[in-house]
């Protein structure tokens, strides 16, 4: 058994937002303003019936940016809403956002932050 201790987080969720290429920065900024600590952005390419929209058959770019943000469960709704609005996801073809509850997660947490969290209980 290892002497190293793992601090497991159990009250976190993963927000994943898929947006048109070039829109991720605005979405991440909105999430950080709402309290998110950071984000991971990677690129992808989507396919499907949304590639061509509208009466004129306007092409929708298939290049996507995928944003992943780990947040505390008590912050999910606020950050989710801010990301949705910043990404203009109420516009057809702009993207998609969803939340995945996580059973457990782990990373390095500084000792002073751990003490503060233990004191809040």
Secondary structure, 3 states (H helix, E strand, C coil): CCCCCCCEECCEEEEEEEEECCCHHHHHHHHHHCCCCCCEEEEEECCCHHHEECCCCEECCCEEEEEEEEEEHHHHHHHHHHHHHHCCCCCCCCEEEEEEECCCEECCCCHHHHHHHHHCC
